[in-house]
Amino acid sequence: MNVHAAFHQTTAAVPPIVQVSNLVRSFDAGTNVLDHLDLTIGDGEFVALLGRSGSGKSTLLRTLAGLDAAPEGTVSVPPQRAVVFQEPRLIPWKPVWANVALGLGASDARERAVAALTEVGLGHRLDAWPLTLSGGEAQRAALARALVRQPKLLLLDEPFAALDALTRLKTQGLVASLWMTHRPAILLVTHDVDEALLLADRVLVLDKGRIALDWRVNLERPRRHAQRGFAELRAGLLRELGIDEEEEGVEPLESSVAALIKAQSGGNPSPVDRDLIVSHVGVSL
Ligand SMILES: Nc1ncnc2c1ncn2[C@@H]1O[C@H](COP(=O)(O)OP(=O)(O)OP(=O)(O)O)[C@@H](O)[C@H]1O
């Protein structure tokens, strides 16, 4: 596969749902974390945002969420938007369904919460207390809480970062299928090049306060590490990011497989998990 055929600079193909222009943000009168940044996201587009630590990814996400009080510039976002953070942020003294129904106010709030929780595979934990959920379940509850608001824009701030390798793969798969069903625009902040390529239509890199790279990813869905062209795109993106694949912090595929296996008790995955691993990384176990 030709890298440039599948991975080229983006052009706006759909009507915009997010429009940011000339966005400036600094803290304590220091240098500009966001420095005259421009960004457009199309309706239903799945966008991943990469960038080194401290480059301002969360600051941009918080601005789009309306959680940052003092941005300068123009920011146009839909009112129906929801955020999922790295940690699930569930209220411990409310049962799971009530966390999801939080603030809905409508007479059918519970019914809607139940539907959203069922969709993320938590229909059996409606009345559970949040602290009794596993990390993956809690993050799925957070996704349900976002989903129930029928967001036009879903903002995801490293939502898989705290999950073990296999739960991360499963939750990434869930987000991909929720996106296919509901088609919100998504901005996913991540450190993980593989995650960006598995999920997004577009990959952005934030550097020096601006969008320094904006690429479209035209790989077929559902995406797999093992699919034709994936490794080539991954290498291309790492090159653009100036990261050596061997450098610390960037796992080659073989070590992601090792991590997945390690995540299984006794290194002995169930048949379903084994299939998931094999289909994602294309390695026989
Ligand atoms: N409320 C704040 N007060 C002061 N400085 C802040 C505040 N929020 C963010 N910053 C600073 O702005 C810069 C960008 O932070 P931000 O969290 O947006 O980066 P990031 O790209 O999301 O980083 P990471 O990948 O490590 O999460 C950092 O230097 C950070 O210290």
The ligand as an ORCA input file, in Angstrom:
! r2SCAN-3c Opt
* xyz 0 1
  N      -4.631     25.399     35.493
  C      -3.348     25.553     35.104
  N      -2.539     26.433     35.749
  C      -1.257     26.605     35.348
  N      -0.697     25.951     34.327
  C      -1.448     25.062     33.656
  C      -2.815     24.817     34.014
  N      -3.318     23.878     33.166
  C      -2.306     23.542     32.329
  N      -1.191     24.263     32.613
  C       0.092     24.174     31.918
  O      -0.164     24.229     30.521
  C       0.690     23.331     29.825
  C      -0.168     22.373     28.994
  O      -0.859     21.499     29.880
  P      -1.846     20.384     29.334
  O      -2.333     19.617     30.532
  O      -2.850     20.996     28.454
  O      -0.839     19.491     28.461
  P      -1.071     18.026     27.864
  O      -0.558     18.071     26.463
  O      -2.480     17.596     28.056
  O      -0.086     17.204     28.784
  P      -0.109     15.629     29.186
  O       0.066     14.895     27.902
  O       1.054     15.495     30.089
  O      -1.435     15.364     29.851
  C       1.559     22.672     30.853
  O       2.784     23.340     30.904
  C       0.783     22.846     32.132
  O       1.645     22.929     33.227
*
